[in-house]
Amino acid sequence: MQQNKAYQNVVILGGGTAGWISAALLVKLLGKSIRIQLVESDEIGIVGVGEATIPPMLNFNAALGIDEAAFIRETKGTIKLGIQFENWRKTGDSYMHAFGSIGKEFPSCSFHHFWLRSQQLNMGYDYWDFSLNYQAALQHKFAHLDRIEGVNLPGLAYAYHFDAGLYAQFLRRFSEGLGVSRIEGKVSQVVLDELSGEVKTLVLASGQQVHGDLFIDCSGLHSLLIEKTLNTGFEDWSHWLPADSALAVPCGSAAQITPYTRSIAHGKGWQWRIPLQHRTGNGFVYSSKYCTDEEAKATLLANLDGEPLAEPRKISFRTGRRRKQWHRNVVSIGLSSGFLEPLESTSIHLIQTGIMRLIKFFPNHGISDAEREEFNRQSKVEFEQIRDFIILHYKMNDRGDTQFWRDCAAMDIPESLARKIEVFRHSGRVFREQDELFSEIAWQQVMLGQGLIPQDYHPMVNALSEVQLQELLQNLQAIMQVTAGRMPPHQQFIDHCLR
């Protein structure tokens, strides 16, 4: 059904990271065509644990025209070159999902096939010997480097760690400077249009009424508009991702700020460690079926780099997604649209892609059901692809030391993930599907890191003799090590931004 109405008054419910990211991008790209109001209450806290990002974050900041040094300075940010996974395959093991490229790409054949052949020949190379990001991360180095000088190889890819609360404030100043109106208050009533069933008005506790044509639900896990008002429905994925709780606590900074996130598996869950300039963000993710709150708290507090700066705060959640992220005249962005645990730092990315998708579909005079359905289809595919990548970490474990990890290893998994695993197990091939977030290299690193070694490799590799293969790998290893070694310290980059 076509609704021939203008969508000129946009109301965002909720501030925090999701609300102010939405406001910032909307006002930057559509500010001359629409009026944007954001309703939030200082009484309502934000989850605020999303302090780690992935490389597309740079594109978002560039779209807003944000200066990197100012961003680092205002958000207490640091650089992130990847995620170090510790104890995930089994206790004592570690590997990194490093951003960027690995080795050298060849036509029709990924570099890891050359490494797989070297493994069969017992040449002794580690796959991450050929990752510039990994080598720089180990040495706590960083520099802007698009290409490695003297060779036709990519340089560093990176993202950020930052204080999510400070980031929201940063974007609030940015958005208000471009004309977004912030309204302080708590919603006491949601008024629906009697004929269309669309949201018409938000009534605040003060009695103020906020009218809108299009409403963006950034109310977090409360999902006030998309679920509590419109009853959109929820697709539960807890049978694949059983964690339903997290404890978060900041602590004092470590002596050296590492340019990577740490994800540390324990007996009944996993711990995140995110280094910022002024503190370290920590949390413990677990399932209440396997772990009590007291056990989780004890595990978290026993594994901090410094003194805790607050009492651990519990966050309860359910993993899954809204069946429709756009329903009637409400679009859900952020946690109101679904929840995927922060294992691969995708929460902020999903906010950014959600609001960018809305901008691509933004109606001029009317929106059709077909357009809403396409928006929801794209959102569903994106969530499912990230879901599969996260499940992979749990499924491919050899720990067996607790019931939690034994059940994860034994669980049935989505057919889409099972197919990907079996193709890689047999031939080492990974195929990126359409606009899938995670690259073939990302999938390769997690599969290899979790102990899934393919049975075969691409025949193109056999064009090299053993001597030629050894020479290729030696040269690439040396290039990565020397290039990383010449970079300045990560701390030097941070200090430069603070001047």
Sequence and secondary structure as in RCSB ss.txt:
>XXXX:A:sequence
MQQNKAYQNVVILGGGTAGWISAALLVKLLGKSIRIQLVESDEIGIVGVGEATIPPMLNFNAALGIDEAAFIRET
KGTIKLGIQFENWRKTGDSYMHAFGSIGKEFPSCSFHHFWLRSQQLNMGYDYWDFSLNYQAALQHKFAHLDRIEG
VNLPGLAYAYHFDAGLYAQFLRRFSEGLGVSRIEGKVSQVVLDELSGEVKTLVLASGQQVHGDLFIDCSGLHSLL
IEKTLNTGFEDWSHWLPADSALAVPCGSAAQITPYTRSIAHGKGWQWRIPLQHRTGNGFVYSSKYCTDEEAKATL
LANLDGEPLAEPRKISFRTGRRRKQWHRNVVSIGLSSGFLEPLESTSIHLIQTGIMRLIKFFPNHGISDAEREEF
NRQSKVEFEQIRDFIILHYKMNDRGDTQFWRDCAAMDIPESLARKIEVFRHSGRVFREQDELFSEIAWQQVMLGQ
GLIPQDYHPMVNALSEVQLQELLQNLQAIMQVTAGRMPPHQQFIDHCLR
>XXXX:A:secstr
  EEEE  EEEEE  HHHHHHHHHHHHHHHTTT EEEEEE TTS       B  THHHHHHHHHT  HHHHHHHH
T EEE EEEEESSSSTT EEEEESS  S  BTTB THHHHHHHHHTT    GGGG HHHHHHHTTB    SB TT
SS B    EEE  HHHHHHHHHHHHHHTT EEEE  EEEEEE TTT  EEEEEETTS EEE SEEEE  GGG II
IIIIT   EEE TTTS   EEEEEEE   SS  SSEEEEEETTEEEEEEE SS EEEEEEE TTT  HHHHHHHH
HTT SS BSS  EEEE   EEES SEETTEEE GGGGEE  GGGS HHHHHHHHHHHHHHH  SEEE HHHHHHH
HHHHHHHHHHHHHHHHHHHHS    SSHHHHHHHHS   HHHHHHHHHHHHH      TT SS HHHHHHHHHHT
T   S   GGGGGS HHHHHHHHHHHHHHHHHHHHHS BHHHHHHHHT 
